[in-house]
Amino acid sequence: MDILWLLIPLSAVLVLFIVAVFGWAVQRGQFEDLDGEAERILTEDTPRD
């Protein structure tokens, strides 16, 4: 039962860290054009050797 005094705050800190990283990624525009890169891979012409 004493381990809960460690695990509950640790899990709360982990959740806050994950939310902060997700918010940072959204602010930096990481999720704005998800289809563009997928289409670019399929349509990009690269010269062959």
All heavy atoms as TSV, in Angstrom:
chain	resi	resn	atom	element	x	y	z
A	1	MET	N	N	0.821	-1.199	0.000
A	1	MET	CA	C	0.000	0.000	0.000
A	1	MET	C	C	0.863	1.260	0.000
A	1	MET	O	O	0.451	2.279	-0.535
A	1	MET	CB	C	-0.915	-0.044	1.219
A	1	MET	CG	C	-2.000	0.970	1.197
A	1	MET	SD	S	-3.164	0.566	-0.104
A	1	MET	CE	C	-4.398	1.742	0.228
A	2	ASP	N	N	2.039	1.172	0.597
A	2	ASP	CA	C	2.917	2.351	0.628
A	2	ASP	C	C	3.445	2.724	-0.753
A	2	ASP	O	O	3.789	3.882	-0.990
A	2	ASP	CB	C	4.104	2.091	1.561
A	2	ASP	CG	C	3.682	2.040	3.012
A	2	ASP	OD1	O	2.655	2.658	3.340
A	2	ASP	OD2	O	4.387	1.373	3.804
A	3	ILE	N	N	3.506	1.758	-1.644
A	3	ILE	CA	C	4.018	2.042	-2.982
A	3	ILE	C	C	3.099	2.990	-3.749
A	3	ILE	O	O	3.530	3.695	-4.660
A	3	ILE	CB	C	4.250	0.728	-3.761
A	3	ILE	CG1	C	5.078	0.959	-5.015
A	3	ILE	CG2	C	2.940	0.087	-4.128
A	3	ILE	CD1	C	6.497	1.317	-4.749
A	4	LEU	N	N	1.812	3.025	-3.382
A	4	LEU	CA	C	0.886	3.937	-4.046
A	4	LEU	C	C	1.272	5.398	-3.841
A	4	LEU	O	O	0.998	6.237	-4.696
A	4	LEU	CB	C	-0.541	3.693	-3.557
A	4	LEU	CG	C	-1.183	2.387	-4.010
A	4	LEU	CD1	C	-2.557	2.252	-3.394
A	4	LEU	CD2	C	-1.250	2.308	-5.507
A	5	TRP	N	N	1.907	5.716	-2.705
A	5	TRP	CA	C	2.346	7.088	-2.461
A	5	TRP	C	C	3.434	7.508	-3.444
A	5	TRP	O	O	3.644	8.684	-3.673
A	5	TRP	CB	C	2.849	7.253	-1.035
A	5	TRP	CG	C	1.755	7.135	-0.030
A	5	TRP	CD1	C	1.542	6.110	0.821
A	5	TRP	CD2	C	0.709	8.084	0.204
A	5	TRP	NE1	N	0.420	6.346	1.579
A	5	TRP	CE2	C	-0.111	7.557	1.218
A	5	TRP	CE3	C	0.374	9.321	-0.353
A	5	TRP	CZ2	C	-1.234	8.237	1.684
A	5	TRP	CZ3	C	-0.746	9.984	0.123
A	5	TRP	CH2	C	-1.528	9.442	1.124
A	6	LEU	N	N	4.100	6.551	-4.049
A	6	LEU	CA	C	5.100	6.843	-5.071
A	6	LEU	C	C	4.509	6.754	-6.471
A	6	LEU	O	O	4.775	7.606	-7.314
A	6	LEU	CB	C	6.277	5.863	-4.937
A	6	LEU	CG	C	7.347	5.969	-6.013
A	6	LEU	CD1	C	8.093	7.289	-5.870
A	6	LEU	CD2	C	8.274	4.797	-5.935
A	7	LEU	N	N	3.709	5.745	-6.731
A	7	LEU	CA	C	3.223	5.494	-8.081
A	7	LEU	C	C	2.183	6.502	-8.556
A	7	LEU	O	O	2.166	6.859	-9.736
A	7	LEU	CB	C	2.650	4.079	-8.171
A	7	LEU	CG	C	3.673	2.954	-8.085
A	7	LEU	CD1	C	2.974	1.610	-8.158
A	7	LEU	CD2	C	4.712	3.075	-9.169
A	8	ILE	N	N	1.316	6.953	-7.688
A	8	ILE	CA	C	0.280	7.905	-8.110
A	8	ILE	C	C	0.884	9.251	-8.516
A	8	ILE	O	O	0.588	9.748	-9.611
A	8	ILE	CB	C	-0.811	8.043	-7.030
A	8	ILE	CG1	C	-1.610	6.747	-6.949
A	8	ILE	CG2	C	-1.729	9.232	-7.329
A	8	ILE	CD1	C	-2.610	6.695	-5.832
A	9	PRO	N	N	1.755	9.864	-7.727
A	9	PRO	CA	C	2.377	11.112	-8.195
A	9	PRO	C	C	3.278	10.906	-9.422
A	9	PRO	O	O	3.322	11.757	-10.312
A	9	PRO	CB	C	3.200	11.589	-7.007
A	9	PRO	CG	C	2.614	10.914	-5.838
A	9	PRO	CD	C	2.088	9.613	-6.326
A	10	LEU	N	N	3.952	9.774	-9.481
A	10	LEU	CA	C	4.806	9.498	-10.630
A	10	LEU	C	C	3.985	9.375	-11.908
A	10	LEU	O	O	4.370	9.901	-12.957
A	10	LEU	CB	C	5.602	8.215	-10.384
A	10	LEU	CG	C	6.683	7.895	-11.390
A	10	LEU	CD1	C	7.757	8.972	-11.369
A	10	LEU	CD2	C	7.279	6.546	-11.085
A	11	SER	N	N	2.855	8.718	-11.837
A	11	SER	CA	C	1.999	8.606	-13.014
A	11	SER	C	C	1.385	9.957	-13.391
A	11	SER	O	O	1.225	10.254	-14.573
A	11	SER	CB	C	0.917	7.562	-12.797
A	11	SER	OG	O	0.050	7.956	-11.756
A	12	ALA	N	N	1.066	10.777	-12.423
A	12	ALA	CA	C	0.532	12.110	-12.716
A	12	ALA	C	C	1.585	12.963	-13.418
A	12	ALA	O	O	1.281	13.684	-14.370
A	12	ALA	CB	C	0.056	12.786	-11.438
A	13	VAL	N	N	2.820	12.875	-12.972
A	13	VAL	CA	C	3.915	13.620	-13.618
A	13	VAL	C	C	4.126	13.109	-15.033
A	13	VAL	O	O	4.337	13.893	-15.965
A	13	VAL	CB	C	5.203	13.513	-12.780
A	13	VAL	CG1	C	6.402	14.016	-13.550
A	13	VAL	CG2	C	5.047	14.258	-11.476
A	14	LEU	N	N	4.049	11.816	-15.237
A	14	LEU	CA	C	4.209	11.240	-16.564
A	14	LEU	C	C	3.101	11.711	-17.502
A	14	LEU	O	O	3.372	12.063	-18.654
A	14	LEU	CB	C	4.221	9.718	-16.475
A	14	LEU	CG	C	4.428	8.969	-17.786
A	14	LEU	CD1	C	5.787	9.298	-18.370
A	14	LEU	CD2	C	4.276	7.481	-17.560
A	15	VAL	N	N	1.873	11.748	-17.029
A	15	VAL	CA	C	0.758	12.230	-17.857
A	15	VAL	C	C	0.948	13.702	-18.202
A	15	VAL	O	O	0.735	14.109	-19.352
A	15	VAL	CB	C	-0.589	11.984	-17.146
A	15	VAL	CG1	C	-1.715	12.754	-17.809
A	15	VAL	CG2	C	-0.899	10.509	-17.104
A	16	LEU	N	N	1.369	14.511	-17.257
A	16	LEU	CA	C	1.615	15.930	-17.533
A	16	LEU	C	C	2.736	16.110	-18.545
A	16	LEU	O	O	2.671	16.979	-19.418
A	16	LEU	CB	C	1.930	16.670	-16.238
A	16	LEU	CG	C	0.757	16.844	-15.282
A	16	LEU	CD1	C	1.235	17.504	-13.989
A	16	LEU	CD2	C	-0.340	17.663	-15.925
A	17	PHE	N	N	3.759	15.284	-18.454
A	17	PHE	CA	C	4.862	15.348	-19.415
A	17	PHE	C	C	4.386	14.989	-20.818
A	17	PHE	O	O	4.733	15.659	-21.794
A	17	PHE	CB	C	5.996	14.408	-18.979
A	17	PHE	CG	C	7.118	14.336	-19.956
A	17	PHE	CD1	C	8.000	15.395	-20.087
A	17	PHE	CD2	C	7.291	13.215	-20.748
A	17	PHE	CE1	C	9.031	15.338	-20.995
A	17	PHE	CE2	C	8.320	13.144	-21.656
A	17	PHE	CZ	C	9.194	14.209	-21.783
A	18	ILE	N	N	3.573	13.946	-20.933
A	18	ILE	CA	C	3.053	13.537	-22.237
A	18	ILE	C	C	2.164	14.626	-22.829
A	18	ILE	O	O	2.245	14.927	-24.025
A	18	ILE	CB	C	2.314	12.191	-22.116
A	18	ILE	CG1	C	3.320	11.086	-21.816
A	18	ILE	CG2	C	1.508	11.881	-23.362
A	18	ILE	CD1	C	2.694	9.766	-21.436
A	19	VAL	N	N	1.319	15.233	-22.018
A	19	VAL	CA	C	0.458	16.319	-22.495
A	19	VAL	C	C	1.296	17.516	-22.932
A	19	VAL	O	O	1.011	18.155	-23.958
A	19	VAL	CB	C	-0.567	16.708	-21.406
A	19	VAL	CG1	C	-1.275	18.006	-21.745
A	19	VAL	CG2	C	-1.568	15.580	-21.206
A	20	ALA	N	N	2.358	17.813	-22.202
A	20	ALA	CA	C	3.236	18.932	-22.566
A	20	ALA	C	C	3.946	18.671	-23.886
A	20	ALA	O	O	4.042	19.564	-24.741
A	20	ALA	CB	C	4.250	19.184	-21.462
A	21	VAL	N	N	4.422	17.466	-24.102
A	21	VAL	CA	C	5.094	17.134	-25.361
A	21	VAL	C	C	4.105	17.184	-26.517
A	21	VAL	O	O	4.426	17.686	-27.602
A	21	VAL	CB	C	5.777	15.755	-25.261
A	21	VAL	CG1	C	6.239	15.264	-26.614
A	21	VAL	CG2	C	6.947	15.815	-24.297
A	22	PHE	N	N	2.908	16.697	-26.312
A	22	PHE	CA	C	1.888	16.759	-27.357
A	22	PHE	C	C	1.530	18.210	-27.678
A	22	PHE	O	O	1.405	18.584	-28.847
A	22	PHE	CB	C	0.641	15.980	-26.933
A	22	PHE	CG	C	-0.444	15.992	-27.959
A	22	PHE	CD1	C	-0.336	15.245	-29.109
A	22	PHE	CD2	C	-1.583	16.764	-27.769
A	22	PHE	CE1	C	-1.329	15.257	-30.064
A	22	PHE	CE2	C	-2.583	16.785	-28.713
A	22	PHE	CZ	C	-2.456	16.029	-29.868
A	23	GLY	N	N	1.361	19.044	-26.653
A	23	GLY	CA	C	1.072	20.461	-26.881
A	23	GLY	C	C	2.195	21.158	-27.617
A	23	GLY	O	O	1.957	21.985	-28.498
A	24	TRP	N	N	3.438	20.825	-27.292
A	24	TRP	CA	C	4.593	21.397	-27.983
A	24	TRP	C	C	4.571	21.008	-29.457
A	24	TRP	O	O	4.833	21.833	-30.330
A	24	TRP	CB	C	5.874	20.914	-27.303
A	24	TRP	CG	C	7.111	21.308	-28.023
A	24	TRP	CD1	C	7.722	22.516	-27.998
A	24	TRP	CD2	C	7.885	20.487	-28.895
A	24	TRP	NE1	N	8.837	22.488	-28.783
A	24	TRP	CE2	C	8.949	21.258	-29.353
A	24	TRP	CE3	C	7.769	19.167	-29.311
A	24	TRP	CZ2	C	9.904	20.738	-30.220
A	24	TRP	CZ3	C	8.713	18.671	-30.178
A	24	TRP	CH2	C	9.763	19.454	-30.620
A	25	ALA	N	N	4.264	19.742	-29.750
A	25	ALA	CA	C	4.230	19.275	-31.135
A	25	ALA	C	C	3.120	19.958	-31.925
A	25	ALA	O	O	3.300	20.304	-33.090
A	25	ALA	CB	C	4.066	17.759	-31.177
A	26	VAL	N	N	1.979	20.170	-31.290
A	26	VAL	CA	C	0.876	20.853	-31.972
A	26	VAL	C	C	1.249	22.303	-32.254
A	26	VAL	O	O	1.003	22.815	-33.347
A	26	VAL	CB	C	-0.422	20.755	-31.141
A	26	VAL	CG1	C	-1.493	21.684	-31.679
A	26	VAL	CG2	C	-0.922	19.327	-31.111
A	27	GLN	N	N	1.867	22.975	-31.304
A	27	GLN	CA	C	2.266	24.366	-31.494
A	27	GLN	C	C	3.325	24.522	-32.586
A	27	GLN	O	O	3.378	25.533	-33.261
A	27	GLN	CB	C	2.801	24.957	-30.186
A	27	GLN	CG	C	1.743	25.168	-29.141
A	27	GLN	CD	C	0.724	26.205	-29.567
A	27	GLN	OE1	O	1.043	27.191	-30.202
A	27	GLN	NE2	N	-0.521	25.953	-29.228
A	28	ARG	N	N	4.181	23.537	-32.752
A	28	ARG	CA	C	5.243	23.593	-33.759
A	28	ARG	C	C	4.747	23.181	-35.136
A	28	ARG	O	O	5.503	23.225	-36.093
A	28	ARG	CB	C	6.409	22.707	-33.355
A	28	ARG	CG	C	7.000	23.043	-32.026
A	28	ARG	CD	C	8.319	23.668	-32.024
A	28	ARG	NE	N	9.214	23.094	-33.000
A	28	ARG	CZ	C	10.284	23.706	-33.409
A	28	ARG	NH1	N	10.598	24.860	-32.911
A	28	ARG	NH2	N	11.074	23.159	-34.298
A	29	GLY	N	N	3.478	22.758	-35.265
A	29	GLY	CA	C	2.909	22.441	-36.565
A	29	GLY	C	C	3.224	21.042	-37.058
A	29	GLY	O	O	3.226	20.809	-38.266
A	30	GLN	N	N	3.466	20.117	-36.179
A	30	GLN	CA	C	3.823	18.765	-36.587
A	30	GLN	C	C	2.646	18.003	-37.190
A	30	GLN	O	O	2.863	17.044	-37.922
A	30	GLN	CB	C	4.355	17.981	-35.383
A	30	GLN	CG	C	5.632	18.535	-34.825
A	30	GLN	CD	C	6.794	18.384	-35.786
A	30	GLN	OE1	O	6.949	17.359	-36.411
A	30	GLN	NE2	N	7.584	19.419	-35.901
A	31	PHE	N	N	1.429	18.418	-36.909
A	31	PHE	CA	C	0.260	17.672	-37.359
A	31	PHE	C	C	-0.555	18.437	-38.402
A	31	PHE	O	O	-1.713	18.111	-38.638
A	31	PHE	CB	C	-0.641	17.343	-36.161
A	31	PHE	CG	C	0.052	16.533	-35.111
A	31	PHE	CD1	C	0.378	17.108	-33.892
A	31	PHE	CD2	C	0.391	15.222	-35.340
A	31	PHE	CE1	C	1.015	16.368	-32.918
A	31	PHE	CE2	C	1.037	14.474	-34.373
A	31	PHE	CZ	C	1.351	15.051	-33.161
A	32	GLU	N	N	0.022	19.431	-39.052
A	32	GLU	CA	C	-0.750	20.247	-39.976
A	32	GLU	C	C	-0.976	19.591	-41.330
A	32	GLU	O	O	-2.039	19.699	-41.897
A	32	GLU	CB	C	-0.083	21.607	-40.150
A	32	GLU	CG	C	-0.262	22.470	-38.925
A	32	GLU	CD	C	0.188	23.888	-39.146
A	32	GLU	OE1	O	0.467	24.254	-40.291
A	32	GLU	OE2	O	0.260	24.622	-38.152
A	33	ASP	N	N	0.028	18.935	-41.890
A	33	ASP	CA	C	-0.108	18.356	-43.219
A	33	ASP	C	C	0.321	16.890	-43.180
A	33	ASP	O	O	1.421	16.539	-43.569
A	33	ASP	CB	C	0.733	19.132	-44.220
A	33	ASP	CG	C	0.505	18.683	-45.642
A	33	ASP	OD1	O	-0.537	18.053	-45.894
A	33	ASP	OD2	O	1.360	18.947	-46.502
A	34	LEU	N	N	-0.578	16.047	-42.720
A	34	LEU	CA	C	-0.251	14.634	-42.593
A	34	LEU	C	C	-0.278	13.915	-43.938
A	34	LEU	O	O	0.470	12.972	-44.164
A	34	LEU	CB	C	-1.224	13.955	-41.628
A	34	LEU	CG	C	-1.176	14.465	-40.189
A	34	LEU	CD1	C	-2.225	13.766	-39.356
A	34	LEU	CD2	C	0.202	14.266	-39.597
A	35	ASP	N	N	-1.130	14.351	-44.852
A	35	ASP	CA	C	-1.241	13.672	-46.146
A	35	ASP	C	C	-0.187	14.136	-47.140
A	35	ASP	O	O	0.142	13.407	-48.072
A	35	ASP	CB	C	-2.626	13.898	-46.745
A	35	ASP	CG	C	-3.712	13.265	-45.913
A	35	ASP	OD1	O	-3.421	12.235	-45.278
A	35	ASP	OD2	O	-4.829	13.795	-45.890
A	36	GLY	N	N	0.350	15.315	-46.953
A	36	GLY	CA	C	1.311	15.855	-47.911
A	36	GLY	C	C	2.572	15.028	-48.032
A	36	GLY	O	O	3.042	14.749	-49.142
A	37	GLU	N	N	3.130	14.611	-46.926
A	37	GLU	CA	C	4.357	13.805	-46.974
A	37	GLU	C	C	4.089	12.426	-47.545
A	37	GLU	O	O	4.931	11.882	-48.272
A	37	GLU	CB	C	4.965	13.693	-45.583
A	37	GLU	CG	C	5.587	14.986	-45.104
A	37	GLU	CD	C	6.721	15.453	-45.991
A	37	GLU	OE1	O	7.579	14.630	-46.371
A	37	GLU	OE2	O	6.729	16.646	-46.328
A	38	ALA	N	N	2.951	11.846	-47.242
A	38	ALA	CA	C	2.626	10.532	-47.790
A	38	ALA	C	C	2.482	10.601	-49.309
A	38	ALA	O	O	2.948	9.716	-50.027
A	38	ALA	CB	C	1.351	10.000	-47.157
A	39	GLU	N	N	1.868	11.659	-49.808
A	39	GLU	CA	C	1.716	11.815	-51.255
A	39	GLU	C	C	3.045	12.176	-51.909
A	39	GLU	O	O	3.319	11.755	-53.029
A	39	GLU	CB	C	0.672	12.884	-51.555
A	39	GLU	CG	C	-0.727	12.460	-51.181
A	39	GLU	CD	C	-1.742	13.575	-51.340
A	39	GLU	OE1	O	-1.358	14.662	-51.822
A	39	GLU	OE2	O	-2.897	13.353	-50.970
A	40	ARG	N	N	3.877	12.935	-51.231
A	40	ARG	CA	C	5.167	13.328	-51.793
A	40	ARG	C	C	6.054	12.115	-52.025
A	40	ARG	O	O	6.758	12.028	-53.035
A	40	ARG	CB	C	5.885	14.308	-50.866
A	40	ARG	CG	C	7.201	14.826	-51.427
A	40	ARG	CD	C	7.920	15.683	-50.418
A	40	ARG	NE	N	8.265	14.951	-49.209
A	40	ARG	CZ	C	9.352	14.170	-49.089
A	40	ARG	NH1	N	10.178	14.014	-50.088
A	40	ARG	NH2	N	9.588	13.548	-47.955
A	41	ILE	N	N	6.008	11.152	-51.111
A	41	ILE	CA	C	6.806	9.947	-51.268
A	41	ILE	C	C	6.390	9.178	-52.520
A	41	ILE	O	O	7.221	8.643	-53.239
A	41	ILE	CB	C	6.694	9.061	-50.007
A	41	ILE	CG1	C	7.355	9.751	-48.847
A	41	ILE	CG2	C	7.286	7.694	-50.235
A	41	ILE	CD1	C	7.108	9.076	-47.512
A	42	LEU	N	N	5.090	9.141	-52.791
A	42	LEU	CA	C	4.601	8.380	-53.919
A	42	LEU	C	C	4.806	9.098	-55.251
A	42	LEU	O	O	4.957	8.451	-56.289
A	42	LEU	CB	C	3.109	8.068	-53.733
A	42	LEU	CG	C	2.774	7.166	-52.545
A	42	LEU	CD1	C	1.278	7.073	-52.378
A	42	LEU	CD2	C	3.395	5.805	-52.717
A	43	THR	N	N	4.802	10.424	-55.271
A	43	THR	CA	C	4.848	11.161	-56.521
A	43	THR	C	C	6.204	11.777	-56.828
A	43	THR	O	O	6.416	12.262	-57.923
A	43	THR	CB	C	3.807	12.291	-56.521
A	43	THR	OG1	O	4.079	13.168	-55.432
A	43	THR	CG2	C	2.404	11.731	-56.381
A	44	GLU	N	N	7.129	11.752	-55.916
A	44	GLU	CA	C	8.418	12.401	-56.144
A	44	GLU	C	C	9.243	11.582	-57.131
A	44	GLU	O	O	9.414	10.380	-56.990
A	44	GLU	CB	C	9.168	12.556	-54.831
A	44	GLU	CG	C	10.457	13.303	-54.995
A	44	GLU	CD	C	11.111	13.530	-53.647
A	44	GLU	OE1	O	10.590	14.366	-52.895
A	44	GLU	OE2	O	12.115	12.876	-53.382
A	45	ASP	N	N	9.763	12.267	-58.149
A	45	ASP	CA	C	10.613	11.607	-59.128
A	45	ASP	C	C	12.066	11.793	-58.728
A	45	ASP	O	O	12.566	12.915	-58.646
A	45	ASP	CB	C	10.392	12.208	-60.525
A	45	ASP	CG	C	8.999	11.922	-61.045
A	45	ASP	OD1	O	8.456	10.870	-60.674
A	45	ASP	OD2	O	8.477	12.741	-61.819
A	46	THR	N	N	12.748	10.699	-58.520
A	46	THR	CA	C	14.174	10.759	-58.183
A	46	THR	C	C	14.954	10.107	-59.309
A	46	THR	O	O	14.563	9.059	-59.823
A	46	THR	CB	C	14.462	10.038	-56.846
A	46	THR	OG1	O	14.009	8.697	-56.955
A	46	THR	CG2	C	13.753	10.718	-55.698
A	47	PRO	N	N	16.049	10.705	-59.699
A	47	PRO	CA	C	16.843	10.099	-60.782
A	47	PRO	C	C	17.504	8.800	-60.334
A	47	PRO	O	O	17.962	8.679	-59.203
A	47	PRO	CB	C	17.894	11.159	-61.077
A	47	PRO	CG	C	17.953	12.022	-59.874
A	47	PRO	CD	C	16.604	11.937	-59.229
A	48	ARG	N	N	17.470	7.839	-61.223
A	48	ARG	CA	C	18.113	6.551	-60.933
A	48	ARG	C	C	19.523	6.549	-61.500
A	48	ARG	O	O	19.783	7.135	-62.531
A	48	ARG	CB	C	17.316	5.404	-61.542
A	48	ARG	CG	C	15.974	5.237	-60.887
A	48	ARG	CD	C	15.310	4.001	-61.402
A	48	ARG	NE	N	14.030	3.843	-60.716
A	48	ARG	CZ	C	13.299	2.767	-60.843
A	48	ARG	NH1	N	13.696	1.781	-61.602
A	48	ARG	NH2	N	12.162	2.679	-60.197
A	49	ASP	N	N	20.384	5.834	-60.831
A	49	ASP	CA	C	21.779	5.727	-61.309
A	49	ASP	C	C	21.931	4.618	-62.327
A	49	ASP	O	O	21.281	3.667	-62.369
A	49	ASP	CB	C	22.724	5.461	-60.146
A	49	ASP	CG	C	22.788	6.691	-59.229
A	49	ASP	OD1	O	22.558	7.791	-59.735
A	49	ASP	OD2	O	23.066	6.513	-58.033
